Amino acid sequence: MRSLVLAVLFATMTLAAQPASLEFEIVGAQCDSCADRAIKTLKKLPGVTNVTLDAMSSHVRIDATRALTMEEVRLPLKKLGFDIRLSEDPKLQRIPQSERARLDIRAIPRDASLDLKRDLAGGKITVVSLWADRCESCYLLIANLEWVVFESSDVALRTVELREGRTPASQQALRQFRVSALPYVRVYDRNERYVGEVNGGTMAKVRALIDKARKR
């Protein structure tokens, strides 16, 4: 009987120790240092032997000595401002470039400030997202906002890049908008009236402003 128990325990330990791999798409790791941070964080997970991240496709593969759960992978990445998407979930796939080109999404010319008369989408709710290259959570927020535009024909997205130096965009952010944290979002209603802002907020807060704009 004892030998049978030992045999079962040994088999279980052997099975648990078998190499395993996990693949997914990471969201928000497009900046120069983001990928390195994500890789270093994932390598700290117990049992992980190797991590590869394709910067072009955002595809990640983790090799480990044990099976990993998506939750234990997602949690440390969330703390960096990233998220993960499973390839089998079509809802979470990246919007194809051909589809994205048809959406009301536009980047304000580099270093230019936001011009309300020029840039707001009349007749639609306009979401303006200010971002910076080293802001990991900015990339994640914009990716989520693009899906909002994809799903809602009454929403448009404008993105403004903040760069180092006294550029018109950075001066507007500091003096006019008084941005205190990134990502930063402003929402305008269909009549181009200001609805509200979110400093360093989440999608839940942005969606609340969009809903508020719809009720006007």
C-alpha positions in Angstrom: 0.0 0.0 0.0 2.8 2.4 1.0 4.6 1.7 -2.3 1.4 2.5 -4.2 1.0 5.8 -2.4 4.7 6.7 -3.1 4.2 5.8 -6.8 1.2 8.1 -7.0 3.0 10.9 -5.3 6.1 10.5 -7.5 3.9 10.5 -10.6 2.1 13.7 -9.4 5.4 15.4 -8.7 6.8 14.4 -12.1 3.6 15.7 -13.9 3.7 19.0 -12.0 7.4 19.5 -12.9 6.8 19.0 -16.6 7.8 22.0 -18.7 4.9 24.2 -19.8 4.4 27.2 -22.0 1.9 30.1 -22.1 1.2 32.4 -25.0 -0.8 35.6 -25.1 -0.8 39.2 -26.5 0.4 42.0 -24.2 -1.3 45.4 -24.4 0.4 48.7 -23.6 4.0 47.6 -24.0 4.8 49.5 -27.2 7.2 52.1 -25.8 11.0 51.6 -25.9 11.5 50.5 -22.3 8.0 48.8 -21.8 9.0 45.5 -23.3 12.1 45.2 -21.2 10.1 45.9 -18.0 7.5 43.3 -18.9 10.1 40.7 -19.6 12.0 41.3 -16.4 8.8 41.2 -14.4 7.6 37.9 -16.0 11.0 36.3 -15.4 10.6 36.8 -11.7 7.6 34.5 -11.6 8.4 31.1 -9.9 9.3 28.4 -12.4 9.8 30.7 -15.4 12.8 29.8 -17.5 12.4 32.0 -20.5 10.3 34.9 -21.8 10.1 36.1 -25.4 8.2 39.2 -26.5 7.8 40.2 -30.2 7.6 44.0 -30.2 5.9 44.1 -33.6 3.0 41.8 -32.8 3.0 42.1 -29.0 3.0 38.3 -28.8 4.5 36.8 -25.6 5.6 33.3 -24.9 6.6 32.2 -21.4 8.4 28.9 -20.8 8.3 27.5 -17.3 8.9 24.3 -15.3 5.3 24.3 -14.2 1.9 25.3 -15.4 1.1 29.0 -15.1 -2.3 30.6 -14.6 -3.4 33.7 -16.6 -4.2 35.4 -13.3 -0.7 35.1 -11.8 0.7 36.5 -15.1 -1.9 39.3 -15.4 -1.5 40.6 -11.9 2.2 41.8 -12.0 1.7 43.2 -15.5 -1.4 45.2 -14.4 0.9 46.9 -11.8 3.0 48.1 -14.7 0.0 49.4 -16.5 -0.2 46.5 -19.0 -2.8 43.9 -19.7 -3.0 40.6 -21.6 -5.3 39.3 -24.3 -5.9 35.7 -25.2 -5.7 34.8 -28.9 -8.9 32.7 -28.6 -10.9 35.7 -27.5 -11.9 37.6 -30.8 -13.3 40.5 -28.8 -9.8 41.2 -27.4 -7.9 41.0 -30.7 -6.2 44.1 -32.0 -8.3 46.1 -34.4 -7.0 45.3 -37.9 -5.4 48.3 -39.5 -7.9 48.2 -42.4 -10.7 48.5 -39.9 -8.9 51.2 -37.8 -8.4 53.4 -40.9 -12.2 53.6 -41.3 -12.8 54.7 -37.7 -13.0 58.3 -36.5 -9.5 58.1 -34.8 -6.9 60.7 -35.5 -3.6 61.8 -34.0 -3.1 65.5 -33.6 0.0 66.6 -35.6 3.2 66.0 -33.6 3.9 68.8 -31.1 0.7 70.7 -32.1 -1.8 71.6 -29.4 -5.4 70.7 -29.5 -7.6 73.1 -31.5 -11.2 72.6 -30.5 -12.6 74.1 -33.7 -10.3 72.0 -35.9 -10.1 68.7 -34.0 -13.4 68.0 -32.3 -15.8 65.8 -34.2 -19.0 67.8 -34.5 -22.1 65.6 -33.9 -20.1 63.0 -32.0 -18.7 62.6 -28.5 -15.0 63.4 -28.8 -12.5 61.7 -26.4 -9.2 63.4 -26.3 -6.3 61.3 -24.9 -3.0 62.9 -24.0 -0.1 60.5 -23.8 3.7 60.2 -23.6 6.2 57.7 -25.0 7.3 56.4 -21.5 3.7 56.1 -20.2 2.9 52.4 -20.3 -0.7 52.9 -19.1 -1.3 55.5 -21.8 -0.8 52.9 -24.5 -3.2 50.5 -22.7 -5.9 53.2 -22.3 -5.7 54.3 -26.0 -6.0 50.6 -27.1 -9.2 50.3 -25.0 -10.5 53.7 -26.3 -10.0 52.5 -29.9 -12.4 49.6 -29.1 -14.9 52.0 -27.8 -14.8 53.9 -31.1 -15.0 50.6 -33.0 -18.2 49.6 -31.0 -19.8 53.1 -30.9 -20.4 55.1 -34.0 -21.2 58.2 -31.9 -17.7 58.4 -30.4 -14.5 59.8 -31.9 -10.9 59.7 -30.6 -8.2 62.3 -30.8 -4.7 61.6 -29.4 -2.1 64.2 -28.4 1.5 63.2 -27.8 3.3 65.1 -25.1 7.0 65.4 -25.8 9.9 66.8 -23.7 10.5 70.5 -24.1 8.3 73.6 -24.4 6.1 72.3 -27.3 2.7 73.8 -27.9 1.1 70.5 -26.7 3.0 70.3 -23.5 2.4 74.0 -22.7 -1.3 73.5 -23.3 -1.3 70.5 -21.0 0.3 72.3 -18.2 -1.2 75.8 -18.4 -4.6 75.3 -19.9 -5.6 71.7 -18.9 -3.4 71.6 -15.8 -2.6 67.9 -16.3 -1.4 66.4 -13.1 -1.0 62.7 -14.2 -1.0 60.6 -17.3 -2.9 59.1 -18.9 -5.1 62.2 -19.2 -8.4 62.3 -21.0 -10.9 65.0 -21.8 -14.4 64.3 -23.1 -16.6 66.7 -25.2 -20.3 66.1 -26.1 -21.9 66.2 -29.5 -22.2 69.9 -29.3 -18.5 70.3 -28.6 -19.2 71.2 -25.0 -16.7 70.2 -22.4 -18.0 67.3 -20.2 -15.1 66.4 -17.9 -11.6 65.1 -17.5 -9.8 62.1 -16.0 -6.3 62.6 -14.6 -4.4 59.3 -14.4 -7.7 57.4 -14.4 -9.1 54.2 -15.7 -11.4 53.1 -18.4 -14.3 53.0 -15.9 -14.0 56.7 -15.3 -13.7 57.5 -19.0 -16.8 55.4 -19.8 -18.7 57.2 -17.1 -17.9 60.6 -18.8 -18.9 59.2 -22.2 -22.3 58.1 -20.7 -22.7 61.5 -19.1 -22.0 63.1 -22.5 -24.7 60.9 -24.1 -27.3 62.1 -21.7 -26.8 65.8 -22.6 
